Amino acid sequence: MGKIKASEAVVQLFEKWGIDHIYGIPGDSINTMVEALRKEENAIKFYTVRHEEVASLAAAAYTKLTGKIGVCLAIGGPGAIHLMNGMYDAKMDHVPMLVLVGHIPARLTGTDYFQEVDTVELFKDVAVYNKEITSAESFPAVVNQAIRTAYQERGVAVLSIPDDIALGEISDSTPQLSTLFETKTPGLIESDLSDAVALINQANNPVILAGVGAKGARKELKAFAERISAPVCVTLPGKGALPDAHPNFLGNIGKIGTKPAYEAMKSADLLIMVGTDYPYAAYLPEGAKCVQIDINPVRIGKRYSVTVGVVGDAAQALAYLNEHTTPVSDRPFLKTCQNKMGKWWKWMEEEQGNKKTPIAPEALMAAIESISEDDTIYSVDVGTSTVWSTRYLKLRENQDFIVSAWLGTMGCGLPGAIAAKHAFPNRQAIVITGDGAFSMVMQDFVTAVHYKMPMVVVVLNNRQLAFIKYEQQAAGQLKYAVDFGDIDYAKFAEACGGKGIRVTKYEELQPAFEEAKASDVPVLLDVEVDVNAAPLPGKIVMDEAKGYAKYTSKSIKEHQKLEKMPPMKTLVRRFL
């Protein structure tokens, strides 16, 4: 009977689970695990990042793209604390993650030892499984349970690993742990589906709201929308569930949404929610009946009064509805929505055709789309880049769009592309980020260079926190603490060993993008965009209108420079 280190047994277990890479930074309290990974480097690739936050954000993005568990690693204390942003992103976007954090030797716990942090207590709120390893013998079994729980609960599993325990030896004849696992999904209840069919057949103005849960049911969603002739709106993480060019597509809802989507929602007599826990009830219909399809029963009726709840897999539920609902070939409500959306797209194309300098973000989105491939992965950051991307990029059938949706953390764009290039090395990855968000994680551009991950990083450079500026204006507040000094991000990219291109004039835009697309190294496009470009809502509601009026009045009274607003015709289009 032989012996094996517990850490090595765990790494072998990772391989059986299909884990083929880990993001992190080595260090004293986790080095035993790192050494075990080194011995299996042909099977599990270790990506050394420059900041642990990037490790956890990349792990979360990997799972959003693939459904496979993302794994990250750090030392205890400061390293563990740095991981928390990406962990909360995974928690709030409901994706499985495994986090390995080092811990001081077990014999020293409680002695206020160097870097001692009670990580189990620290991670209580963020984790669905949260254990400190207490013996070498139990280590593999606990890891197995952690991975199972992360998958089943769609959340974060954390293991705090005292380095001396990872060093411990266990028998190499330990009973084999099963890595066969199938997520348990609730079975559909036919009476609920029948009630849903009845409501759908009776509706005159049905509207479908598709969330991230509908992305695994794209074929069924498309068929359903066409079968009942219903318009489809999407949530932010749901973008891509239906191609933007589909005739039934109305775009996003909410502050980042479209006017046709807002108006369709307000006219709906039936809301059909598919795989979404959309939180902003003010943008949903008032008093309409509702069918909600969700895999998690806790989310049924959580945000909106539901008439019929269908608990189960979206693809299976929609397949049933496609078979049993009455087809509708001519729905006047849909035609009205389509006419409005046609006008909206015309306005968007006019704005994208802006050839002026300083560069309009709308024109920048057109340049991005011009080089995108049929299977491009867009990793979009949080800020005004979210608004421009969501509103102007027309996602095609095989393209992907990932973002930090519920946590809304700035800095998610670059880590998302790093994950994308591991998961799909032959697909084009485009990061769309603002200078505020990019500067939070810019050190890891060199990670993409080091691991030879060609990607295009587009930085909307306006030397300010533009989204926060417009939040202040919408609330009637004066602009404050949102401006910062310029960085030549193109020179930074060159210093990292990548390609950097600074774009200051509209005439330089298209040639720069063509050059970026042809490159086989990470490229950063530092684009100076119009500082006065306003990411206004597709439909400005009364509270926002009052806020802008207060801002204008205060600016005049305080003798501050009044930020330039969009042309009046744009405002009128969105008010009416």
N, C-alpha and C positions, 0 to 999 in steps of 0.2 A: 504494500500500500504506500503510494507516494504522497508528497506534500506539495502544495502550491500556495503562493501568497493570495490572500483574499482579494487584493486589488486586481491580480491577474485573472482570477476566476470571474470577477465582475466584468472585466473587459471582454472576456470570452462570451459572457452572457449578452453584452451589448451586440456583439456580432450576430448572435442568434436572433436578436430582435430586429436585425436589419439596420442598425445604427452604423452609418459609414463615415460620419464626421462629427467633430465637436469644435465649438468656438470657445476661446478663453485665453487666459494668461497664466503661465505656471507660477509657482511660488512655494515657499517652504511648507506650509501646512497642507498643500495639495500635491506635492511633488511625487509622492508614492504612487498616486493615481496616474500622474503624467508619465512616470517611468513605465508603468504597465502599458499605457497607450503607445509609448515609443516602441515597445517590443512587438506591437501589432500595427505598426504604422502603414503597412501595405494594405491592411483591411480597414482601418479607421484613420482618416486624415485629421490632423490637428491644425486648426487655423489660429495662429497667434495674432490677436488683435492688439490695438494700441490702447483701448479703454474697454473695461468690462461691460459697460453699457452697450457698446456695439455688439459684443458677444451675445447678450440676451436678446437684443432687438433682432439680430440676424437669425437666431434660433426661432424666434416667434414668426418671422417672415417666412422661413423655410417651411414651417408647418402650414401657414396660410396658403402657400403655393402647392404643397404636395400632400397634405394630410398626414404625413409621417412626423413622428415626434422629433422636435428640435432639442438639442442638448448643448448646454454651456457649462463652463467650469471656472472657478476662481478660488483664490485663497480665502480664508475666513477674515473677519474684520472688515477692513476697507474694501477688499475685492468683492466680498459678498454684498456689501451695501451698494456698491456701484452697479450690481446686476439688477437691482430692484426695478428700475424703470422698464426694462424689457420684460421682466416678469409680470408686472402689472399690465403691460400691453397684451401679453398672452392671456392673462386672467380675464381681462375685460373684453377681448375679442374671442374668447372661448376656444383657445387652441391648446393642445397638450404640449408640455415642455418638461424636460428633466433638467434639474439644476444640481450640480455637484459643487459643494463648497467645503473647503478645508476647515479644520478645527484644531485647536491646540491639543496636545496629548491628553488622553482621557484622565490620566493620573493628576493632571494639573488643573482640571476644570474647577472653577470656583475660587482660584487663588489670585485673581486679577492679573493673570499672566499677560505678557505682551500680545496685543491685538485680540485679546479675549472678548468676544461678543457673543451674547446668547442668541445664536442664529435661529434656534427653534422658536423663541419668543418673537424675534424680529420678523419672521416670515409667516406668522400665524394668519394674518389677514389675506395674504396673497396666494397661499398654497391650499390645494385640495389634499395633499399628502405631505407631511412635514415631520421627519424623524431624524434623530441623531443616532448614528450607528454605535451600538454598544458592545458588539462582539464580532470577531472575525468570522466565526461560524455562521452568524445570522446575516452577514453582509449581503451575500448573493440573493438570499430569499427576500430581504427588504428591498433591494433594488428591483427585483422582479415585481414585487407588489407595487412599488412606486410607479413603474412604467404602466402597469395595468390600470392603476387608478387614474393616472394622467390621461390615458386614452379614454377611459370610460366616462370620467367626469369632465373631459375637455378643459383641463386646467393644469396648473403648475404643481409638479412634485419636486420637493427639495430634500436632499440628503446632506446632513452635516457629518463630515467624516474625520474623526480624529486620526491624525497621521499614523500614530502607533498601532491603531486597530487595523488600518489598511495594510500595514506591514505584516500583520499576523498571518501565520500559516494554517491552512485547513487541509483536510484530506482531499485528494484529487478524485476520490471515489464518492464524493458527496452526491446524493441522489439528484438526477437531472431535473431541472426546473422547466416546466412547460412554458414555451413562448408562443404557443398557439393561442390566438386571441381574436375574437370577433366582437366589435362594439355591439352592445345590446341596445337595440332600438325598439321603442314601443310598437306593438302591433296595431295596425289601423282598425278602428271600430266601424263596422259598416253602417250602423245607424247614424253615426256622426256624418259619414260621407254622404249618406242619402239625404240628410237634412241640408247639407251644404249644396247638393245638387238642386234641391227644391228652391233654395234661396237664389242661386245663380240663374236658374231658369226664369224666375219671377222678375229679376232686376231689369230695369231699363237703362240705368247708367252705372254699370259696374266698372270699378277701377282696381287694377292689380297693383299691389305694392310689393316688389320683390327685394328681399334682403340677401345677405351673404349666404343664407341657407338655401337659396334658390340656385346658387352657382353650380351645385352638383346635380341640378335638374334642368339644365339649359334647354335640352331638346324637348322635354315635357312642358316647360314653361312656354316656349315658342308655340308649340302645338295648341296649348290651352288658350293662349291669347288669341290665336287665329280662329280657333273653334268657336269661341263665344264672342268674337269681335270686340274685345275689350282693350282699352289703352293700358300701357304698363309704365309705371313710375318705379324708380329704384332708389334705395338708400345709398349713402356714400360707399360702404363696403360691398354693396350689391351691384355696383357699376360693373358691367360686363355680363350680367346674368342674361341680358338680351342685347344683341348688337344695337349700337346707337342708330344705325341706319334703317333698322326695321320700321315699317310704316306704323306700327302700333306703339312705338317707343316715344315717351314724353319727357325723358330725362329725370334728373334728380328732384327730390322735394326738399323743402327747408330753405335756409338762408343761402345755401350754395346751389339751389335748384333753379328750375325754369318757371316762367310765368304760366305756360300751358299746363304744367304739372300741378301748380298751385290751384289754378282755376278748375281743372278736372276734379281735383279732390273736393273742392267746395261744392261741386255740382253732383257728386256721386250719391247714389242711393244704396250702393253696396260696395263695401271695401273688402277686398280679398287680400289678406296679408300672407305672404309666403316666405317663411324663413327669416323673419325680422322681428326685432324687439325695439322698433323705432320709438325714440323717447319724446319727440316733440309733438305732443297731441294737438297743438294749435294749428299745425299744418295738415291735420287729418280732417275728414268730413265731420260736419256737425250733425249728429242725430242719425247717421246712416246705419244700416244693418252691417254686420261684419262676420266674415268667415276668416278664421286665423288658422294657418297650418304651421305647426312648429314641432320639432323633435323633443323639446323640453316642455313638459306640462306646466311647469312653474310660470312660463312666459305667456301662457294662454290668458288673455284678458288682463295682463299686467299693466298695459299702457292705455288700452282702449276697450270700451264696452263691447264684448264679443257676443254675437248671437249664436254662432256655432263654432266650437273649437275642434280641430282635427289634430290629434297628437300622433306624430309619426314622421317618417321620412318624406321629404317634399316630392321627390321623384315618384315614389309609389302613390302618394296621395293625388298628385296631378295626373298620373296615368289613369287612375280610377275616374277622375273627373272628365278626362278626355274621352273615356269610353261611355260615360253615362249622362253627361249634360247634353242638352238640346243644341245642335249647331245653330249659330246665328250668322247669316250671310250679309245682312244689311242692318246696321245699327246707326241711326242718325247721330247719336251721342259720340260715337267713335269718329265719324266723319267731321264733326265739329272740332273735336280735339286735334284731328290730323290737319285740318286747315290752319288752326292756330299754331301748331307745331311747324308747319311749312313756313309761316311768317317768321317764327322765332329763328329757324335755321337761316332764313334769308338775312335777318338782322345779324346773326352771329358771323355769317360769311362776310358781310359788309365790314364788321369790326375787325375780322381777321385780315381783311385786305388793306388795313391801315399801313401805309408805306412811309410814315413820318419817322423822324428822329427827334426826340428820344423814342426808343423802340416800344411799341405797345405790346403788353403781355399777350394780347389776343393774337397779334401777328407772330409772336414767338411760338405759340401753340401750333399755328399753321406750319411753321418751319419744322417743328418736332414731328408732326404727323407726316410731313412730306418724306422723311427718311425712315419712318417706322416700317417694320416688316409685318407679315401676316400673323406672326406668332410673338410679337414683341411683348415683353413684360415691363410694364410701367411701375416703378416704385416711386410713389408720390409722397412728398413730405407734407407737414402740417403748416398752414399759414395761407397767404394769398396764392401760393402755388397749388394748394388744394382746390381753390375756387376756379382758377383758370383751367386747370387740368380737367376737373370734373365737368365743367360747362362746355369746353371747346374741343376736347379730344373726342373723336368719334371712334369708340372701340369697335374693333372687328371681332368676328366670331371666335377666333382662336387666340386673341390677345388677352393678357391678364393685367389686372390693376390691383395693387396692394397698397395699403395705407394703415396708419395707426388710427383706427376708427373711433373706438370708445374712449380710450385714454387720450387720444389726440396729442401725442407727444412729438414735439419738434425733434428732428434729428433721425427720424426713422427711414428716410429715403435711401441714404448710402448703405446702411446695413441690409436693407431689403434687397438691393441689387447684388450685394456680396452673396447673400443666400441664393438668389436667383441663378447666379453663375455657377454655383456648385450644383444646384438641383438640375439645371438645364444649360449646360455649358455651350450648347450650339444655338441657343436662342438669344436674340438681341435684348439687352437690358438697358433701359433708359431711366435715369433718375431725374425727377423734376423737383427742385428744391429752391427755397429762398436763401438769401445770404445769411439771414439770422439763424435758420435751421441748420444749414450746412456747416456754419462755423462751430456748431456744438459738437460735431463729430468729424470734422475735416481731417483730423490726424489719421483717420483710417482710410483715406484715399490711398495712402501708401500701402495699405494692406491689399487693396485691389491690384496695385502695381506689382507688389511682391509675389502674389499668387497668380499673376498673369491672367487676370480676369478682364478682358476687354468689355468696356461699357461706356455709355455716354452720360456724363453728369452735367445737367443743365442748371446753372445757378442764376436765378432771377435776382440781379444785383440792383437794389435801390437804396442801399445804405440806411435801411430803417426796418423796424418791425411793422410792416405795412398793415397787416391784418389787425394788429392791436391798435394802430392809429385809427383805423376805420371803426373799430369797436368803440373807441373813445368818442368819435364823432357821432356815431349812432346813438350813444347814451347822452349826447349833449355836452360832452366834456371837451376841454381843450387838449390838444396834442401835447403829450409830455413824456419824456424819458424813452422815446422810441427811436431816436436817431443815433447812429454810431459811425465811427470812422470807416473809410473804405479800405478794403484789402484787395490786392491784385491776385485773385484766385487763380488766374491762368499761370502766373509766375510760380505760385505755390505748387500747382500741378506739375510743372516742369521740374521744380526742385525735388518732387517725390519720384521722378523718373517716368511720369506719364506725359501726356500731351496737353498743353494748355492753350486755349484760344480766347482772346478777349475781344468782344464784339461791342462796339460803341455806336455804330450807324446801321440803319436798316439795310443799306446796300451790302453790308458785310455779312448779313445774316445767313442767307441761303448757301453761299460758298463755304462758310464756316461749318454748317451742318453737313454738307456733302463731304468735306474733309474729315469731319468726325466719324461719319459712317464708314469711311474707307479705312480707318485706322484699326490696327490690331493690338493696340494698348489702351488702357483706360484714358479717356479724353474728358477734359473739363472745359465746358463752354461758359465763360464768365460774361454774361450778357447784361449790359446796362439797360435797365428798363425804366420806363417813365415813372417817376416818383409820385405822380399825381393820378396814376391809373387806379380807379376805384373799383374794388370787387363788390359792387352793390348787389343786394339780393335780386333774384329774378322778379320778385314782386315785393315792393317795399310796403310793409304794413304800417298802420297808423303810428304806433309807438316809435318806429324807426324814423318816420317822417318828422315827427315832433322833435326827436333827438337831433336830427340834422339841422332843423330850424334853430334849436337852442345853441348848437355849436356855432352856427353862423353869427347869431346875435352876440354870443360871448366873445367870439374872435374879434368882432368890430369893437366891442366895449373895452376889451383888454389890449386893443391895438396890436393884436397878433396878426401875422400873415395868414390870410384865409387860404386854406388849401384849395387848389383848383378842383372844381367838381366836374363830372362828365357833362357833355353837351346836353342841353335841355331836352332834345328829341329823345335821347336815350332814357332819361328819367320819365318822360311822358309815356313812352312805350311800356315801361314797367309799372307805372302807377295805374294805368288804365286797365 
